[in-house]
Amino acid sequence: MAQRSPTETLPNQISTPTHLCTQCGHSLKLASSLDRLQRNSDEIMSIVRSGRPPNSDLERSVLAEQLQDTQADIDHCQIELDRLRELLSSRIRSITSPIRMLPCEILVEIFSYLCTARSANHYTTQIHSMNISIPSMVLRQVCISWYNLINGTPALWSTFDIYNGSSNRENTILGILRFFLRKSCSHPLDFIYYHQYAGSSKIIPLINTAAVSDRWRRVEFFGVGSQLARTLFQQNSENDDEVVTPQARCFPELVSLRLQSYEYDISFPLPSCPKVKSLTLQMLHLYRHPSSSCWTTVRMLDLENLTSPNIHHILESCPNAEEVSLRWILKTPESSSQHWPHLVCTRLGKLKLAFDYEKLGAIEPLTVLLDSLTAPALTHLVIYSEDDHLSADEEPFSSVIGSICSMLGRSFINTSIGKNVQIPQGGFNSKSAGVTHLSLDSITPSLLDLHRLLAALPSVTHFDYVEAHRDQWSTADRVVKCLIAPHTRSSSDGSDDDGSFGNNNVLKEESERDYGYRYESKADEGHAEGKHASQGCLLPNLQSLTLKIRPLNDSVIQLIRSRWKPSLPQEIQGGQENELIIHTEPCVCLKNVEIRVQACRFPKFRTSAIQELKRRCQRFSNDIRFEIKQG
């Protein structure tokens, strides 16, 4: 038998099939390169066998071009081979990945974080278009075991967001929503519904059926109008001609409810929710039907853009609320003229008050509400502003500080705070009631109001202060100096005990230039000091201090030194038994100090201020834990 030459087998080797999948047609994408290699190989082999060297420039140029094309084809093949090797390697890594060896219970927990947890760090399930990039849909495409696991876990299909932006997408959204409701079976539902266009919705009847609404657990509705509110929370009368009082519906599994409206004066009866713990209302008014019971299970209330009568009614209906946030109370004719019945919130532990300085008219109804409120269990007080354009001496702000102090006095009338008894240096009695955590964020009280507020809170152990970005009156300077113990206010000369002087004047000049800072004059400081010296040390039980301010190194160091090692109370003879004489340092030692220096136009200045502050705090670091960094 004649032996075949190697060149005769070349075409067969090159024409090896390159299709990887017969269904989708995926191939190596080398067809054109392989055909070109075959043609070039035939031509070159014929020239080699002829023994005739290329004589003309044209032949040499043709051969050079063929060699270049061949090299390009080889490079193309190499790239494709590298891609296939990487694909094979990644699939092997996927097969041998440790996650494939985890038990199903652990996998479900991991998938639950991706599919159901609401966090800013990962994608939430959004139902709004045909482009379905939903975690549960993506994860079940990995392998058949994950597919079966996800399909068989209703909890992974129970959390989703619905964006109903236009009627054109409703049919698509309905199809996906029905799929989720079917997959979630009877598991409780957590969802957010965004209603962004006027008109009736086909989605509401689906999620409002008894079979679905009985599964609501954590629900948020945005864009609620009067019609939608009636549909969701009122039972329909069987006889349309009969005039009846609207009856509230029942949601047996509801734990958290948030409602945001775009209309004012929307009211509906308080639904029956035996398990609800959190209620957030924005521009919607609730009222309790005579036949319905109070929401005794509610622990958290967030109320925004409501009238003071409605807030008073909601607080009455939620007697066990432990955390209440009030923002932008609406002014009504009756809110300013009527004094509401005294309201005692026996479980209220945290109160958050927000001020909108562009709506100073909303402060008056807040004062009326605070004047009727008593919170004997209050431990956390947060006062903040979402806008910082107000001057430090606005009268409405001063009135609300007075109402806060009045509320604190009533709340702790049976304690040593209410009786205005001075607290001993050893600290506040842990068995006594009193606010222990105070937070002031972006507010600019006057010096008098600041003294009034701090003097009413001697039991505070943790104090957080955030300076307003556009504060032209250096409220941070007032706050820091108010906290300096009285025995060091007049003795400080701006120098450290080790002989090194601070650069307070330099920092002050830089701050005035970079920030538009406006400091208190020495005359104002002396006047304020003398006026309030009789009050003694403010926040005498302060142990943890957090400041987010612009550089105030000398004032901060003076504050830290004054509360570093205060003297102890001493017993004296000749008076009543065990009588305590409180000297000029009625405060406890600081334990934690956190300072975040805010940004400025000159980063080098802020960096140098931080470095200097760290250096000057070293001598106190054995007794006080410091954390100083950029804000």
C-alpha positions as CSV (number, residue, x, y, z in Angstrom):
1,M,0.0,0.0,0.0
2,A,1.3,3.4,-0.9
3,Q,2.2,5.5,2.1
4,R,0.4,8.8,2.4
5,S,2.6,11.9,2.6
6,P,2.2,14.2,5.7
7,T,1.0,17.0,3.5
8,E,-2.0,15.0,2.4
9,T,-3.3,14.7,5.9
10,L,-2.9,18.5,6.6
11,P,-6.3,19.5,5.0
12,N,-8.1,16.8,7.0
13,Q,-6.5,17.9,10.3
14,I,-7.3,21.6,9.7
15,S,-10.9,20.9,8.7
16,T,-11.6,19.4,12.1
17,P,-15.2,20.3,13.2
18,T,-15.1,23.4,15.5
19,H,-18.8,23.5,16.6
20,L,-19.2,23.1,20.3
21,C,-23.0,23.0,20.6
22,T,-25.4,21.7,18.0
23,Q,-28.3,23.5,19.5
24,C,-27.1,27.1,19.8
25,G,-24.5,26.8,17.1
26,H,-21.6,28.1,19.3
27,S,-18.3,27.4,17.7
28,L,-14.6,28.3,18.1
29,K,-15.0,31.2,15.7
30,L,-12.0,30.0,13.7
31,A,-13.6,29.0,10.4
32,S,-12.2,31.9,8.3
33,S,-8.8,31.6,9.9
34,L,-8.6,27.8,9.3
35,D,-9.7,28.1,5.7
36,R,-7.0,30.7,5.1
37,L,-4.4,28.5,6.8
38,Q,-5.4,25.7,4.5
39,R,-5.1,27.7,1.3
40,N,-1.8,29.3,2.3
41,S,-0.4,25.9,3.3
42,D,-1.2,24.4,-0.1
43,E,0.4,27.2,-2.0
44,I,3.6,27.3,0.2
45,M,4.0,23.5,0.0
46,S,3.8,23.6,-3.8
47,I,6.5,26.2,-4.0
48,V,8.7,24.2,-1.6
49,R,8.3,21.0,-3.6
50,S,9.1,22.7,-6.9
51,G,12.6,23.7,-5.7
52,R,12.2,27.0,-7.5
53,P,13.0,30.0,-5.4
54,P,10.9,33.1,-5.8
55,N,12.6,35.4,-8.3
56,S,10.4,38.4,-8.7
57,D,9.6,41.0,-6.1
58,L,5.9,40.3,-6.6
59,E,6.3,36.6,-5.6
60,R,8.3,37.6,-2.6
61,S,5.7,40.2,-1.5
62,V,2.9,37.7,-2.0
63,L,4.7,35.2,0.2
64,A,5.5,37.8,2.8
65,E,1.8,38.8,2.9
66,Q,0.8,35.1,3.3
67,L,3.2,34.7,6.1
68,Q,1.8,37.8,7.9
69,D,-1.8,36.4,7.4
70,T,-0.7,33.0,8.7
71,Q,0.9,34.6,11.7
72,A,-2.3,36.6,12.4
73,D,-4.4,33.5,12.1
74,I,-2.1,31.7,14.5
75,D,-2.4,34.6,17.0
76,H,-6.2,34.4,16.6
77,C,-6.1,30.7,17.3
78,Q,-3.9,31.2,20.3
79,I,-6.3,33.8,21.7
80,E,-9.2,31.4,21.2
81,L,-7.3,28.6,22.9
82,D,-6.5,30.9,25.9
83,R,-10.2,31.8,26.1
84,L,-11.2,28.1,26.1
85,R,-8.5,27.3,28.7
86,E,-9.8,30.0,31.0
87,L,-13.4,28.9,30.4
88,L,-12.4,25.3,31.3
89,S,-10.5,26.5,34.3
90,S,-13.4,28.6,35.6
91,R,-15.8,25.8,35.2
92,I,-13.4,23.5,37.1
93,R,-13.1,26.1,39.8
94,S,-16.9,26.4,39.9
95,I,-17.3,22.6,40.2
96,T,-14.7,22.4,43.0
97,S,-15.9,25.6,44.8
98,P,-16.5,25.2,48.5
99,I,-20.0,26.7,48.2
100,R,-21.0,23.5,46.4
101,M,-20.1,21.5,49.5
102,L,-22.2,23.6,51.8
103,P,-25.4,22.1,53.2
104,C,-28.7,23.3,51.9
105,E,-29.5,25.1,55.1
106,I,-26.4,27.3,54.8
107,L,-27.1,28.0,51.1
108,V,-30.6,29.1,51.9
109,E,-29.2,31.6,54.5
110,I,-26.8,33.0,51.9
111,F,-29.5,33.2,49.2
112,S,-31.8,34.9,51.7
113,Y,-29.3,37.7,52.2
114,L,-29.2,38.3,48.4
115,C,-32.9,37.8,47.7
116,T,-34.7,39.2,50.8
117,A,-32.5,41.4,52.9
118,R,-32.8,45.2,52.2
119,S,-29.4,46.8,52.2
120,A,-27.6,49.6,50.3
121,N,-24.8,47.1,49.5
122,H,-26.7,44.7,47.3
123,Y,-29.3,44.6,44.6
124,T,-33.0,44.3,45.7
125,T,-35.6,42.5,43.8
126,Q,-37.3,45.1,41.5
127,I,-40.3,44.3,39.4
128,H,-40.6,47.0,36.8
129,S,-39.7,45.8,33.3
130,M,-39.0,42.8,31.1
131,N,-35.3,42.9,31.9
132,I,-35.5,40.6,34.9
133,S,-32.2,40.8,36.8
134,I,-33.8,39.4,39.9
135,P,-31.4,37.6,42.3
136,S,-33.6,34.5,42.7
137,M,-34.1,34.3,39.0
138,V,-30.3,34.6,38.4
139,L,-29.2,32.2,41.1
140,R,-31.4,29.3,39.9
141,Q,-29.7,29.4,36.5
142,V,-26.4,28.2,38.0
143,C,-27.1,24.5,38.3
144,I,-30.0,22.1,38.6
145,S,-29.4,21.6,42.4
146,W,-29.7,25.4,43.0
147,Y,-32.7,25.5,40.7
148,N,-34.5,23.0,42.8
149,L,-33.4,24.5,46.1
150,I,-34.6,28.0,45.2
151,N,-37.8,26.9,43.6
152,G,-38.5,24.9,46.8
153,T,-37.8,27.8,49.2
154,P,-40.8,30.1,49.4
155,A,-38.9,32.7,51.6
156,L,-36.6,33.5,48.6
157,W,-39.7,34.7,46.6
158,S,-41.3,36.7,49.4
159,T,-39.4,40.1,49.2
160,F,-39.7,42.4,46.2
161,D,-40.2,46.0,45.1
162,I,-43.0,47.0,42.7
163,Y,-42.5,50.1,40.5
164,N,-45.8,51.0,38.9
165,G,-44.7,53.9,36.9
166,S,-47.0,53.7,33.9
167,S,-50.1,51.7,32.8
168,N,-48.1,50.3,29.8
169,R,-46.0,48.0,32.0
170,E,-48.8,46.8,34.3
171,N,-49.4,43.5,32.3
172,T,-45.7,42.7,32.5
173,I,-45.6,43.5,36.2
174,L,-48.8,41.5,36.9
175,G,-47.3,38.4,35.3
176,I,-44.1,38.6,37.3
177,L,-46.0,39.4,40.5
178,R,-48.3,36.4,40.1
179,F,-45.2,34.2,39.6
180,F,-43.7,35.5,42.8
181,L,-46.9,35.1,44.8
182,R,-47.2,31.6,43.5
183,K,-43.6,30.7,44.3
184,S,-43.8,32.3,47.8
185,C,-46.8,30.0,48.7
186,S,-48.0,31.0,52.2
187,H,-44.8,32.7,53.4
188,P,-45.2,36.2,54.8
189,L,-44.6,39.0,52.3
190,D,-42.2,42.0,52.5
191,F,-42.6,44.4,49.7
192,I,-42.5,48.1,48.6
193,Y,-45.1,49.5,46.3
194,Y,-44.3,52.7,44.3
195,H,-47.4,54.2,42.7
196,Q,-46.2,56.9,40.3
197,Y,-49.1,57.7,38.0
198,A,-52.7,58.8,38.4
199,G,-55.4,56.4,37.7
200,S,-56.6,53.0,38.8
201,S,-54.1,50.2,39.1
202,K,-54.5,46.5,38.2
203,I,-51.9,45.6,40.7
204,I,-53.7,46.8,43.9
205,P,-56.6,44.3,43.5
206,L,-54.1,41.5,43.3
207,I,-52.1,42.3,46.4
208,N,-55.2,43.5,48.3
209,T,-57.0,40.2,48.1
210,A,-57.6,38.6,51.5
211,A,-55.4,35.6,50.6
212,V,-52.4,38.0,49.9
213,S,-53.1,40.8,52.4
214,D,-53.3,38.2,55.2
215,R,-49.6,37.5,54.4
216,W,-48.4,41.1,54.6
217,R,-45.5,41.4,57.0
218,R,-43.3,44.4,56.2
219,V,-45.1,46.7,53.7
220,E,-44.3,50.1,52.4
221,F,-46.6,52.1,50.1
222,F,-45.4,55.3,48.3
223,G,-47.7,57.7,46.5
224,V,-50.8,56.8,48.4
225,G,-53.8,58.9,47.4
226,S,-57.3,59.1,49.0
227,Q,-58.7,56.4,46.7
228,L,-55.8,54.0,47.3
229,A,-56.0,54.6,51.1
230,R,-59.7,53.7,51.1
231,T,-59.1,50.6,49.0
232,L,-56.3,49.3,51.2
233,F,-57.6,50.0,54.7
234,Q,-61.4,50.3,54.7
235,Q,-63.9,47.5,54.4
236,N,-66.4,48.0,51.7
237,S,-70.1,48.2,52.6
238,E,-72.3,45.5,51.2
239,N,-75.1,48.1,50.6
240,D,-73.7,51.1,48.7
241,D,-76.9,53.2,49.5
242,E,-76.4,52.7,53.2
243,V,-74.4,55.4,55.0
244,V,-72.1,53.7,57.5
245,T,-69.0,54.6,59.3
246,P,-65.9,53.1,57.5
247,Q,-64.7,49.9,59.2
248,A,-61.0,49.2,59.5
249,R,-59.6,46.0,57.9
250,C,-57.5,43.4,59.7
251,F,-53.9,42.4,58.8
252,P,-53.0,39.5,61.0
253,E,-49.3,39.1,60.1
254,L,-48.4,42.8,59.6
255,V,-45.3,43.7,61.6
256,S,-44.1,47.0,59.9
257,L,-46.2,49.5,57.9
258,R,-45.0,52.6,56.1
259,L,-47.3,54.9,54.2
260,Q,-46.3,58.0,52.2
261,S,-48.9,60.2,50.5
262,Y,-48.8,63.0,48.0
263,E,-52.0,64.5,49.2
264,Y,-52.9,66.3,52.4
265,D,-55.9,65.6,54.7
266,I,-56.1,61.9,53.9
267,S,-57.5,60.0,56.8
268,F,-58.6,56.4,57.3
269,P,-59.4,54.2,60.3
270,L,-56.7,52.5,62.2
271,P,-56.5,48.9,60.8
272,S,-56.5,46.0,63.2
273,C,-52.9,44.7,63.3
274,P,-52.3,42.4,66.3
275,K,-48.6,42.0,65.5
276,V,-47.5,45.4,64.2
277,K,-44.4,46.9,65.8
278,S,-43.3,49.7,63.5
279,L,-45.5,52.4,62.0
280,T,-44.3,55.2,59.6
281,L,-46.7,57.8,58.4
282,Q,-46.1,60.7,56.0
283,M,-49.0,63.1,55.3
284,L,-51.6,60.5,56.3
285,H,-53.9,60.8,59.2
286,L,-55.1,57.8,61.2
287,Y,-58.0,57.7,63.5
288,R,-59.2,54.9,65.8
289,H,-62.6,53.5,65.2
290,P,-64.7,53.2,68.4
291,S,-64.9,49.4,67.8
292,S,-61.2,48.9,67.3
293,S,-58.6,48.4,70.0
294,C,-55.3,50.3,70.6
295,W,-52.1,49.2,68.9
296,T,-50.5,48.0,72.1
297,T,-47.8,46.1,70.1
298,V,-46.3,49.2,68.4
299,R,-42.8,50.0,69.5
300,M,-41.6,52.4,66.9
301,L,-43.4,55.5,65.4
302,D,-42.1,57.8,62.7
303,L,-44.5,60.6,62.0
304,E,-43.9,63.3,59.3
305,N,-46.1,66.1,58.0
306,L,-48.9,65.4,60.3
307,T,-51.0,67.8,62.5
308,S,-50.4,67.9,66.2
309,P,-54.0,66.6,67.0
310,N,-53.4,63.6,64.8
311,I,-50.0,62.9,66.4
312,H,-51.6,63.2,69.8
313,H,-54.3,60.7,68.8
314,I,-51.7,58.3,67.4
315,L,-49.6,58.4,70.5
316,E,-52.8,57.7,72.5
317,S,-53.5,54.8,70.3
318,C,-50.0,53.4,70.7
319,P,-49.4,53.6,74.4
320,N,-46.4,51.2,74.4
321,A,-44.3,53.0,71.8
322,E,-40.6,53.0,72.8
323,E,-39.2,55.1,70.0
324,V,-40.9,58.2,68.4
325,S,-39.7,60.4,65.6
326,L,-41.5,63.7,64.9
327,R,-40.7,65.7,61.7
328,W,-42.4,68.8,60.3
329,I,-45.6,69.0,62.2
330,L,-48.3,70.8,60.2
331,K,-49.9,73.9,61.7
332,T,-53.7,74.0,61.9
333,P,-56.0,76.6,63.5
334,E,-56.9,74.3,66.4
335,S,-53.3,73.3,67.0
336,S,-52.3,76.7,68.2
337,S,-55.5,77.6,70.1
338,Q,-56.3,74.4,71.8
339,H,-54.3,72.7,74.6
340,W,-54.5,69.0,74.3
341,P,-55.1,66.6,77.2
342,H,-52.1,65.6,79.2
343,L,-50.4,62.5,77.6
344,V,-48.2,60.2,79.5
345,C,-46.0,57.8,77.3
346,T,-44.9,55.4,79.9
347,R,-42.7,53.3,77.6
348,L,-41.2,56.0,75.5
349,G,-37.4,55.6,75.7
350,K,-36.1,57.4,72.6
351,L,-37.5,60.7,71.2
352,K,-36.3,62.2,67.9
353,L,-37.2,65.8,67.0
354,A,-36.5,67.2,63.6
355,F,-36.6,70.9,62.7
356,D,-37.1,72.4,59.2
357,Y,-35.8,75.9,59.5
358,E,-37.5,76.9,56.3
359,K,-40.9,76.0,58.0
360,L,-40.6,77.8,61.3
361,G,-44.4,77.8,61.5
362,A,-44.2,74.1,62.2
363,I,-42.4,74.7,65.5
364,E,-45.5,76.2,67.2
365,P,-47.6,73.0,67.0
366,L,-44.5,71.1,68.1
367,T,-44.3,73.2,71.3
368,V,-48.0,72.6,71.9
369,L,-47.5,68.9,71.6
370,L,-44.5,68.8,73.8
371,D,-46.3,70.9,76.5
372,S,-48.8,68.1,76.8
373,L,-46.3,65.2,76.8
374,T,-44.7,63.4,79.7
375,A,-42.1,60.6,79.2
376,P,-40.9,59.2,82.5
377,A,-38.9,56.4,80.8
378,L,-37.0,58.6,78.3
379,T,-33.3,57.8,78.0
380,H,-32.4,59.0,74.5
381,L,-33.1,62.5,73.1
382,V,-32.1,63.3,69.5
383,I,-32.6,66.8,68.1
384,Y,-31.6,67.4,64.5
385,S,-32.2,69.5,61.5
386,E,-32.2,68.5,57.8
387,D,-31.5,72.2,56.9
388,D,-29.0,74.6,58.5
389,H,-29.9,78.0,57.3
390,L,-31.3,79.4,60.5
391,S,-29.6,82.0,62.6
392,A,-28.6,81.1,66.2
393,D,-31.1,83.5,67.8
394,E,-34.4,82.6,66.2
395,E,-37.2,83.0,68.7
396,P,-39.3,79.9,67.5
397,F,-36.3,77.7,68.2
398,S,-35.9,79.2,71.7
399,S,-39.6,78.4,72.4
400,V,-39.2,74.8,71.5
401,I,-36.2,74.4,73.7
402,G,-38.3,75.8,76.6
403,S,-41.0,73.2,75.8
404,I,-38.4,70.4,75.8
405,C,-37.1,71.5,79.2
406,S,-40.6,71.7,80.5
407,M,-41.3,68.2,79.3
408,L,-38.1,66.9,80.9
409,G,-39.1,68.6,84.2
410,R,-42.5,66.9,84.2
411,S,-41.1,63.6,83.2
412,F,-38.7,63.4,86.0
413,I,-40.5,65.3,88.7
414,N,-40.3,62.3,91.1
415,T,-36.6,61.9,90.6
416,S,-33.6,64.0,91.6
417,I,-33.6,65.7,88.3
418,G,-37.1,67.0,88.6
419,K,-36.3,68.3,92.1
420,N,-33.2,70.1,90.7
421,V,-31.0,68.4,93.3
422,Q,-27.3,68.6,92.4
423,I,-25.8,65.3,91.3
424,P,-22.7,64.1,93.3
425,Q,-19.4,63.5,91.6
426,G,-19.7,59.8,91.8
427,G,-22.1,59.7,89.0
428,F,-25.9,59.5,88.5
429,N,-27.7,56.8,90.3
430,S,-28.4,54.0,87.9
431,K,-31.7,53.3,89.5
432,S,-33.0,56.8,88.9
433,A,-34.7,57.9,85.7
434,G,-33.1,60.3,83.3
435,V,-31.9,60.9,79.8
436,T,-28.5,59.2,79.3
437,H,-27.9,59.8,75.6
438,L,-28.2,63.2,73.9
439,S,-27.6,63.9,70.3
440,L,-27.6,67.4,68.6
441,D,-27.2,67.4,64.9
442,S,-26.9,70.5,62.7
443,I,-28.9,72.8,65.1
444,T,-27.8,76.3,66.1
445,P,-29.2,77.2,69.5
446,S,-28.2,80.4,71.2
447,L,-25.9,80.3,74.2
448,L,-28.8,80.8,76.6
449,D,-30.9,78.0,75.0
450,L,-27.8,75.7,75.0
451,H,-27.3,76.3,78.7
452,R,-31.0,75.7,79.4
453,L,-31.0,72.4,77.5
454,L,-27.8,71.0,79.0
455,A,-28.7,72.1,82.5
456,A,-32.0,70.1,82.2
457,L,-30.0,66.9,81.4
458,P,-27.6,66.2,84.2
459,S,-27.9,62.4,83.8
460,V,-26.5,62.4,80.3
461,T,-23.5,60.0,79.9
462,H,-23.2,59.9,76.1
463,F,-23.3,63.1,74.1
464,D,-23.0,63.4,70.3
465,Y,-22.8,66.7,68.5
466,V,-22.6,67.3,64.7
467,E,-21.9,70.9,63.6
468,A,-24.1,72.4,60.9
469,H,-22.2,72.8,57.6
470,R,-23.3,76.4,57.1
471,D,-23.1,77.5,60.7
472,Q,-21.9,81.1,60.7
473,W,-22.0,81.4,64.5
474,S,-19.6,78.7,65.5
475,T,-22.1,76.8,67.6
476,A,-19.5,74.1,68.0
477,D,-17.3,76.6,69.9
478,R,-20.2,77.3,72.2
479,V,-20.9,73.6,72.8
480,V,-17.3,72.8,73.6
481,K,-16.9,75.7,76.0
482,C,-20.1,75.0,77.7
483,L,-18.9,71.5,78.6
484,I,-15.6,72.8,80.1
485,A,-15.6,72.2,83.9
486,P,-15.9,75.5,85.8
487,H,-12.6,75.2,87.6
488,T,-10.6,75.5,84.3
489,R,-12.7,78.1,82.4
490,S,-10.8,81.1,83.9
491,S,-7.4,79.4,84.5
492,S,-6.7,78.3,80.9
493,D,-4.2,80.2,78.9
494,G,-4.3,78.1,75.8
495,S,-1.2,76.1,76.7
496,D,-0.6,72.5,77.6
497,D,1.0,71.5,80.9
498,D,4.0,70.3,79.0
499,G,4.8,73.8,78.0
500,S,3.7,73.5,74.4
501,F,1.3,76.2,73.2
502,G,-1.6,75.5,70.9
503,N,-2.1,77.4,67.7
504,N,-5.6,78.5,68.5
505,N,-5.2,82.0,67.0
506,V,-3.9,80.4,63.8
507,L,-6.7,77.9,63.7
508,K,-9.2,80.7,64.4
509,E,-7.9,82.8,61.5
510,E,-7.9,79.8,59.2
511,S,-11.4,78.8,60.2
512,E,-12.8,82.3,59.7
513,R,-11.2,82.4,56.2
514,D,-12.0,78.8,55.1
515,Y,-15.4,78.2,56.8
516,G,-16.9,81.7,57.3
517,Y,-16.6,81.0,61.1
518,R,-17.8,83.6,63.5
519,Y,-16.4,83.1,67.1
520,E,-17.8,84.5,70.3
521,S,-15.9,87.5,71.5
522,K,-14.0,87.5,74.8
523,A,-16.6,90.0,76.2
524,D,-19.4,87.7,75.2
525,E,-17.6,84.7,76.7
526,G,-17.1,86.5,80.0
527,H,-20.7,87.7,80.2
528,A,-22.1,84.2,79.5
529,E,-19.7,82.6,82.0
530,G,-20.7,85.0,84.7
531,K,-24.4,84.7,83.9
532,H,-24.4,80.9,84.1
533,A,-21.7,80.2,86.7
534,S,-24.3,79.5,89.3
535,Q,-25.4,76.4,87.3
536,G,-22.1,74.7,87.9
537,C,-20.9,72.0,85.6
538,L,-23.1,71.0,82.7
539,L,-23.5,67.3,81.9
540,P,-21.6,66.3,85.0
541,N,-22.0,62.6,84.3
542,L,-20.6,62.7,80.8
543,Q,-18.4,59.7,80.0
544,S,-18.6,59.4,76.2
545,L,-18.2,62.4,73.8
546,T,-18.5,62.4,70.0
547,L,-17.9,65.6,68.1
548,K,-18.1,66.2,64.4
549,I,-16.8,69.7,64.1
550,R,-14.3,72.0,62.4
551,P,-10.9,72.4,64.0
552,L,-11.2,73.7,67.6
553,N,-8.1,72.2,69.0
554,D,-7.4,74.5,72.0
555,S,-11.1,74.5,73.2
556,V,-11.2,70.7,72.8
557,I,-8.0,70.2,74.8
558,Q,-9.2,72.5,77.5
559,L,-12.5,70.4,77.7
560,I,-10.6,67.1,77.9
561,R,-8.2,68.4,80.5
562,S,-11.1,69.7,82.7
563,R,-12.8,66.3,82.7
564,W,-9.6,64.2,82.8
565,K,-9.1,63.8,86.6
566,P,-11.8,65.8,88.4
567,S,-11.6,65.9,92.2
568,L,-13.8,63.8,94.4
569,P,-16.5,65.0,96.8
570,Q,-15.4,65.2,100.5
571,E,-17.3,64.5,103.7
572,I,-17.1,67.3,106.3
573,Q,-17.9,67.3,110.0
574,G,-20.2,69.6,111.9
575,G,-23.1,69.4,109.5
576,Q,-25.7,66.9,108.8
577,E,-24.6,63.3,108.8
578,N,-22.8,62.2,105.6
579,E,-23.4,65.7,104.2
580,L,-21.5,66.1,100.8
581,I,-19.8,69.3,99.8
582,I,-19.5,69.5,96.0
583,H,-16.4,71.4,95.1
584,T,-15.8,73.2,91.8
585,E,-15.4,69.9,89.8
586,P,-18.8,68.1,90.1
587,C,-18.2,65.8,87.1
588,V,-17.0,62.3,86.4
589,C,-14.0,61.3,84.2
590,L,-14.3,61.1,80.5
591,K,-13.7,57.6,79.1
592,N,-14.3,57.8,75.4
593,V,-13.7,60.7,73.0
594,E,-14.3,60.5,69.3
595,I,-13.6,63.6,67.1
596,R,-14.3,63.7,63.4
597,V,-12.9,66.8,61.8
598,Q,-15.1,68.0,59.0
599,A,-13.8,68.7,55.5
600,C,-12.6,72.1,54.4
601,R,-11.4,73.8,51.3
602,F,-7.8,73.2,52.2
603,P,-7.1,69.5,53.0
604,K,-3.6,70.3,54.3
605,F,-4.9,72.5,57.0
606,R,-7.3,69.8,58.2
607,T,-4.6,67.2,58.2
608,S,-2.2,69.4,60.2
609,A,-5.0,70.2,62.7
610,I,-5.7,66.5,63.1
611,Q,-2.1,65.6,63.6
612,E,-1.7,68.4,66.2
613,L,-4.8,67.3,68.1
614,K,-3.6,63.7,68.2
615,R,-0.2,64.8,69.6
616,R,-1.8,66.9,72.3
617,C,-4.2,64.1,73.3
618,Q,-1.3,61.7,74.0
619,R,-0.9,62.7,77.6
620,F,-4.5,61.7,78.3
621,S,-4.5,58.5,76.4
622,N,-3.8,56.3,79.5
623,D,-7.1,57.2,81.0
624,I,-9.3,58.2,77.9
625,R,-9.8,56.3,74.7
626,F,-9.4,58.6,71.7
627,E,-10.5,58.2,68.1
628,I,-9.6,61.2,65.9
629,K,-10.0,61.1,62.2
630,Q,-11.4,63.0,59.2
631,G,-15.2,63.4,59.1
